[in-house]
Amino acid sequence: MKPVTVYSTRICPYCVMAKQLLTRKGVRYDEVMVDGNDELRADLMRRTGRRTVPQIYIGDTHVGGFDDLAALDRAGRLDPLLQDA
């Protein structure tokens, strides 16, 4: 499986839902907590153009937030994206 990174904060319900979805699918992920860290938040903004969390990367692909992740899963496109090329 490709590496998965979830940028999140401690109090974000969408972050919790994204991590639950990944966990249900048996996906291991690295979590980067951005709350209270202006440098990480600025890096997130530079990389994604978004300040909101979660922001999810699968490999080098920016998936977006929870709604984007869930839409990929419903469309049957998440599992292939998670697989190594």
C-alpha positions as CSV (number, residue, x, y, z in Angstrom):
1,M,0.0,0.0,0.0
2,K,1.0,3.6,-0.7
3,P,1.9,5.7,2.4
4,V,-1.0,7.8,3.7
5,T,-0.6,11.0,5.6
6,V,-3.5,12.8,7.4
7,Y,-3.0,16.4,8.5
8,S,-5.4,16.9,11.4
9,T,-6.2,18.6,14.6
10,R,-7.3,17.2,17.9
11,I,-10.8,18.7,17.9
12,C,-11.8,18.2,14.3
13,P,-14.8,15.8,13.8
14,Y,-14.0,15.4,10.1
15,C,-10.5,14.3,11.0
16,V,-12.0,11.6,13.3
17,M,-14.3,10.4,10.5
18,A,-11.4,10.3,8.0
19,K,-9.2,8.3,10.3
20,Q,-12.1,5.9,11.1
21,L,-12.8,5.3,7.4
22,L,-9.1,4.5,6.8
23,T,-8.9,2.3,9.9
24,R,-12.0,0.3,8.8
25,K,-10.3,-0.3,5.5
26,G,-7.2,-1.5,7.3
27,V,-5.1,1.4,6.2
28,R,-2.2,2.5,8.3
29,Y,-1.5,6.3,8.2
30,D,0.8,8.9,9.5
31,E,-0.9,11.7,11.3
32,V,0.5,15.2,11.3
33,M,-1.1,17.3,14.0
34,V,-1.2,21.0,12.9
35,D,-3.0,22.6,15.8
36,G,-0.9,25.0,17.6
37,N,1.9,24.8,15.0
38,D,1.8,27.8,12.7
39,E,4.7,26.5,10.6
40,L,3.0,23.2,9.8
41,R,-0.3,25.1,9.1
42,A,1.6,27.4,6.7
43,D,3.2,24.4,5.0
44,L,-0.2,22.7,4.7
45,M,-1.5,25.9,3.1
46,R,1.4,26.1,0.6
47,R,1.0,22.4,-0.4
48,T,-2.7,22.2,-0.7
49,G,-4.1,25.7,-1.0
50,R,-6.4,24.9,1.9
51,R,-6.3,25.7,5.6
52,T,-8.9,23.3,6.7
53,V,-8.3,19.8,8.1
54,P,-8.2,17.0,7.4
55,Q,-6.0,17.1,4.4
56,I,-5.1,13.7,3.2
57,Y,-2.3,12.5,0.9
58,I,-2.1,9.0,-0.6
59,G,1.5,8.7,-1.8
60,D,2.2,12.0,-3.6
61,T,-1.5,12.5,-4.5
62,H,-3.4,15.1,-2.5
63,V,-6.9,13.6,-2.0
64,G,-8.4,16.5,-0.1
65,G,-10.6,16.3,3.0
66,F,-12.9,13.8,4.5
67,D,-15.7,14.5,1.9
68,D,-13.3,13.9,-0.9
69,L,-12.0,10.7,0.7
70,A,-15.5,9.4,1.3
71,A,-16.5,10.2,-2.3
72,L,-13.5,8.2,-3.6
73,D,-14.5,5.3,-1.5
74,R,-18.2,5.4,-2.6
75,A,-17.1,5.6,-6.2
76,G,-14.8,2.5,-5.8
77,R,-11.7,4.6,-6.6
78,L,-10.1,4.6,-3.1
79,D,-8.9,1.0,-3.0
80,P,-7.1,1.3,-6.4
81,L,-5.5,4.6,-5.3
82,L,-4.2,3.0,-2.1
83,Q,-2.5,0.2,-4.0
84,D,1.2,0.4,-5.1
85,A,1.6,1.0,-8.8
